[in-house]
């Protein structure tokens, strides 16, 4: 079984506009598919690929190439590593957000709605609270915020209330007990979609994914060379909205302050893709998990 199939590989590599002697960052190494393609395009011993992945499992995919370096850390710490090693400025940064196929397909990781598990959901299993711990310890208000803000779950209040009431009698012990507690709230017509939204919300909360993405985007504007490319693949509207707003307005809210001539202040990127690229029908057939992907390309100005 493959660790992970890179999504829109050729579109993303083309979007980087690779220079043979450039330095490129793969912020989400995973199975190494994107890094491998970048190395093929470099064609020079001076070129470099610096990859990040906080998941220790990704280390099995490290590439045996002198131009490659894998750093086990969250990409929110990208700038620190690049500056400490003298790798700035860089020519391009690629981030393929979301969960790898390996993480979805490994029951013990707790990401998938298909298996019974202990609801870990940590990208790095050595740090932070698990999803189960969040379910058992968060206040009802905190749970409402998690489900509504990170999963856009419509019945967040009744969902949170049911969890708090159930755990007051017996703490939740894993995905099976969690599913039993919320079974009466799950719409039968779209059960899988609803559970996916709930699991997504918990996963984002566990890993601080949106805050990490904001940190990455802000650092990209600091470490990219003028004319360098930023390529981001997102998988849900919360991620894509942050990327779109940051590229277009220089902030995450989508608001803009203009000067006397009507130019928006604070913009650091020029959008190369006015609308996000999406996978082809053939790619979705080969890799169904790519179906929700949106790819945006921008250039540092």
C-alpha positions as CSV (number, residue, x, y, z in Angstrom):
1,X,0.0,0.0,0.0
2,X,1.3,3.4,-0.9
3,X,2.0,5.8,1.9
4,X,0.4,8.7,0.0
5,X,-0.2,9.8,-3.5
6,X,0.8,13.4,-4.2
7,X,-2.2,15.5,-5.3
8,X,-2.0,17.5,-8.5
9,X,1.8,16.8,-8.7
10,X,2.5,18.2,-12.1
11,X,0.4,21.3,-11.6
12,X,2.0,22.1,-8.3
13,X,5.6,21.5,-9.5
14,X,4.9,23.7,-12.6
15,X,3.5,26.3,-10.3
16,X,6.8,26.5,-8.4
17,X,8.6,27.6,-11.5
18,X,11.7,25.6,-10.4
19,X,15.2,27.1,-11.0
20,X,18.0,24.4,-11.3
21,X,20.0,25.9,-8.4
22,X,17.1,27.0,-6.2
23,X,16.2,26.2,-2.7
24,X,12.7,24.8,-2.3
25,X,10.6,23.9,0.8
26,X,8.2,21.0,0.9
27,X,6.3,22.0,4.1
28,X,4.3,18.7,4.2
29,X,6.7,15.9,3.2
30,X,4.4,12.9,3.8
31,X,5.2,10.2,1.3
32,X,7.8,12.4,-0.4
33,X,6.1,12.5,-3.8
34,X,6.3,16.2,-4.3
35,X,9.9,16.4,-2.9
36,X,11.0,13.7,-5.4
37,X,9.5,15.6,-8.3
38,X,11.2,18.8,-7.2
39,X,14.6,17.1,-7.0
40,X,14.1,15.7,-10.6
41,X,13.7,19.3,-11.8
42,X,16.6,20.8,-9.9
43,X,19.3,19.2,-12.0
44,X,22.1,20.9,-10.0
45,X,24.2,19.9,-6.9
46,X,23.6,23.4,-5.6
47,X,19.8,23.0,-5.6
48,X,18.2,22.0,-2.3
49,X,14.9,20.6,-1.0
50,X,14.2,21.2,2.6
51,X,11.2,19.1,3.8
52,X,9.2,19.3,7.0
53,X,6.9,16.7,8.7
54,X,6.0,16.4,12.3
55,X,4.9,12.8,11.9
56,X,7.7,10.4,12.8
57,X,6.2,7.8,10.4
58,X,7.2,10.0,7.5
59,X,10.9,9.4,8.1
60,X,10.6,6.0,6.4
61,X,10.2,7.9,3.1
62,X,13.3,10.1,3.5
63,X,15.0,10.5,0.1
64,X,18.6,9.3,-0.3
65,X,19.9,12.4,-2.1
66,X,22.6,14.9,-0.9
67,X,20.4,17.8,-2.0
68,X,17.6,16.7,0.4
69,X,17.0,17.3,4.1
70,X,14.0,16.2,6.2
71,X,13.3,18.0,9.4
72,X,11.0,16.4,11.9
73,X,8.9,19.4,13.0
74,X,5.7,21.3,12.4
75,X,5.9,23.7,9.5
76,X,4.9,26.5,11.9
77,X,8.6,26.5,12.8
78,X,9.8,26.6,9.2
79,X,11.5,30.1,9.4
80,X,13.5,29.3,12.5
81,X,15.0,26.2,10.9
82,X,15.7,27.9,7.5
83,X,17.4,30.9,9.1
84,X,19.5,28.8,11.5
85,X,20.9,26.7,8.6
86,X,21.5,29.6,6.3
87,X,18.8,28.5,3.8
88,X,17.2,31.9,3.2
89,X,15.9,33.2,1.0
90,X,14.2,30.3,-0.7
91,X,12.9,30.2,-4.2
92,X,9.6,28.3,-3.6
93,X,7.4,26.8,-0.9
94,X,4.9,24.0,-1.4
95,X,2.3,22.9,1.2
96,X,-0.1,20.0,0.6
97,X,-2.3,20.4,3.6
98,X,-4.5,17.8,5.2
99,X,-4.0,14.1,6.2
100,X,-2.0,11.6,4.3
101,X,-3.4,8.3,3.0
102,X,-1.2,6.5,5.5
103,X,-2.6,8.4,8.4
104,X,-6.2,7.8,7.2
105,X,-5.6,4.1,6.6
106,X,-3.8,3.3,9.9
107,X,-6.5,2.6,12.5
108,X,-4.3,3.5,15.4
109,X,-3.9,7.1,14.3
110,X,-7.6,7.8,14.8
111,X,-8.3,10.0,11.8
112,X,-10.7,7.8,9.9
113,X,-14.4,7.3,10.6
114,X,-14.1,3.7,9.2
115,X,-12.4,2.1,12.2
116,X,-12.8,1.6,15.9
117,X,-9.9,3.3,17.7
118,X,-8.9,5.4,20.7
119,X,-9.4,8.7,18.9
120,X,-5.8,9.9,19.1
121,X,-5.7,12.2,16.0
122,X,-2.3,13.7,16.8
123,X,0.0,14.3,13.9
124,X,2.8,13.9,16.4
125,X,1.8,11.2,18.8
126,X,4.4,12.4,21.3
127,X,2.9,15.8,22.1
128,X,-0.4,17.4,22.9
129,X,-3.9,16.2,23.9
130,X,-5.7,13.5,22.0
131,X,-9.1,14.0,20.5
132,X,-10.5,11.7,23.2
133,X,-8.9,13.8,25.9
134,X,-10.5,16.9,24.4
135,X,-13.9,15.2,24.3
136,X,-13.6,14.2,27.9
137,X,-12.2,17.4,29.4
138,X,-13.4,20.4,27.3
139,X,-16.3,22.5,28.6
140,X,-19.6,22.4,26.7
141,X,-18.9,25.9,25.3
142,X,-15.4,24.9,24.1
143,X,-16.9,21.8,22.3
144,X,-19.5,24.0,20.7
145,X,-16.8,26.3,19.4
146,X,-14.7,23.4,18.1
147,X,-17.6,21.7,16.2
148,X,-19.0,25.0,14.8
149,X,-15.7,26.8,13.9
150,X,-13.7,23.8,12.7
151,X,-16.3,21.5,11.3
152,X,-19.2,23.8,10.5
153,X,-21.4,21.2,12.2
154,X,-25.0,22.6,12.2
155,X,-26.2,21.0,15.5
156,X,-23.0,21.8,17.4
157,X,-24.9,22.8,20.6
158,X,-26.9,19.6,20.9
159,X,-23.9,17.6,19.9
160,X,-21.8,19.2,22.7
161,X,-24.6,18.8,25.2
162,X,-25.0,15.1,24.5
163,X,-21.2,14.5,24.9
164,X,-21.1,16.4,28.3
165,X,-24.2,14.6,29.6
166,X,-22.8,11.2,28.6
167,X,-19.3,11.7,30.0
168,X,-20.8,12.8,33.4
169,X,-21.9,9.2,33.8
170,X,-19.0,7.4,32.1
171,X,-15.9,9.0,30.3
172,X,-15.8,8.3,26.6
173,X,-13.4,5.4,25.9
174,X,-12.9,5.6,22.2
175,X,-14.6,5.9,18.8
176,X,-17.2,3.2,19.5
177,X,-18.5,4.8,22.7
178,X,-18.4,8.3,21.0
179,X,-20.4,7.0,18.1
180,X,-23.0,5.5,20.5
181,X,-23.4,8.7,22.3
182,X,-24.0,10.8,19.2
183,X,-25.9,8.2,17.1
184,X,-29.3,9.9,17.6
185,X,-27.9,13.2,16.3
186,X,-26.3,11.9,13.1
187,X,-28.5,12.6,10.0
188,X,-29.2,9.2,8.3
189,X,-29.2,10.8,4.9
190,X,-25.6,12.0,5.0
191,X,-24.1,10.0,7.9
192,X,-20.6,9.8,6.4
193,X,-20.4,13.5,5.6
194,X,-21.6,14.5,9.1
195,X,-19.1,12.3,10.8
196,X,-16.3,13.5,8.6
197,X,-17.1,17.1,9.6
198,X,-17.1,16.1,13.3
199,X,-13.8,14.3,13.0
200,X,-12.3,17.1,11.0
201,X,-13.2,19.6,13.7
202,X,-11.6,17.4,16.4
203,X,-8.5,16.9,14.3
204,X,-8.0,20.6,13.6
205,X,-8.4,21.3,17.3
206,X,-6.0,18.6,18.3
207,X,-3.3,19.7,16.0
208,X,-3.9,23.5,15.9
209,X,-4.0,23.2,12.2
210,X,-5.4,26.7,11.3
211,X,-3.0,28.5,13.6
212,X,-0.2,26.5,12.1
213,X,-1.3,27.4,8.6
214,X,-1.5,31.1,9.5
215,X,2.1,30.9,10.9
216,X,3.3,29.2,7.8
217,X,1.8,31.8,5.5
218,X,3.2,34.7,7.4
219,X,6.6,33.1,7.4
220,X,6.4,32.5,3.7
221,X,6.3,36.2,3.1
222,X,9.5,36.5,5.2
223,X,11.7,33.7,3.7
224,X,10.7,33.8,0.0
225,X,12.9,35.7,-2.4
226,X,11.1,38.4,-4.4
227,X,9.6,36.5,-7.4
228,X,9.6,33.2,-5.4
229,X,6.5,31.0,-5.6
230,X,4.1,29.8,-3.0
231,X,2.0,26.8,-3.9
232,X,-0.7,25.6,-1.4
233,X,-3.2,22.7,-1.8
234,X,-6.1,22.8,0.6
235,X,-8.9,20.4,1.2
236,X,-11.7,22.3,3.0
237,X,-13.1,25.9,2.9
238,X,-11.5,26.9,6.2
239,X,-8.0,26.3,4.9
240,X,-8.7,27.7,1.4
241,X,-10.3,30.9,2.8
242,X,-7.2,31.7,4.8
243,X,-4.9,31.1,1.8
244,X,-7.1,33.1,-0.5
245,X,-7.4,36.1,1.8
246,X,-3.7,36.1,2.7
247,X,-2.7,36.1,-1.0
248,X,-5.3,38.7,-2.0
249,X,-5.3,41.1,1.0
250,X,-2.2,40.3,3.1
251,X,-4.4,39.2,6.1
252,X,-6.7,36.4,7.1
253,X,-9.9,38.3,7.5
254,X,-10.1,39.4,3.8
255,X,-10.3,43.1,4.7
256,X,-8.1,45.6,3.0
257,X,-6.8,49.1,3.7
258,X,-6.1,51.2,0.6
259,X,-3.9,54.2,0.0
260,X,-4.9,57.5,-1.7
261,X,-4.6,55.8,-5.1
262,X,-6.9,52.8,-4.2
263,X,-4.0,50.3,-3.9
264,X,-4.5,47.7,-1.1
265,X,-1.8,48.0,1.6
266,X,-0.1,45.0,3.1
267,X,-0.2,42.8,0.1
268,X,2.9,40.6,-0.2
269,X,1.9,38.2,-3.0
270,X,0.5,38.4,-6.6
271,X,-2.0,35.6,-7.4
272,X,-1.0,33.5,-10.3
273,X,-4.3,31.5,-10.2
274,X,-7.3,33.8,-10.1
275,X,-9.4,30.8,-9.4
276,X,-8.0,27.7,-7.6
277,X,-6.9,24.7,-9.8
278,X,-8.8,21.5,-9.1
279,X,-7.9,17.8,-9.9
280,X,-8.8,16.4,-13.2
281,X,-11.5,13.7,-13.5
282,X,-8.8,11.1,-14.3
283,X,-6.9,12.0,-11.1
284,X,-10.0,11.8,-9.0
285,X,-10.6,8.3,-10.4
286,X,-7.1,7.3,-9.5
287,X,-7.1,9.0,-6.2
288,X,-10.6,9.7,-4.8
289,X,-9.1,11.6,-1.8
290,X,-8.0,14.3,-4.2
291,X,-11.6,15.3,-5.1
292,X,-11.9,18.2,-2.6
293,X,-8.4,19.6,-3.3
294,X,-7.9,23.3,-4.4
295,X,-4.5,24.5,-5.5
296,X,-3.5,28.2,-5.3
297,X,-0.3,29.6,-6.7
298,X,1.1,33.0,-5.8
299,X,4.3,35.0,-6.4
300,X,6.2,37.1,-3.8
301,X,6.3,40.8,-4.7
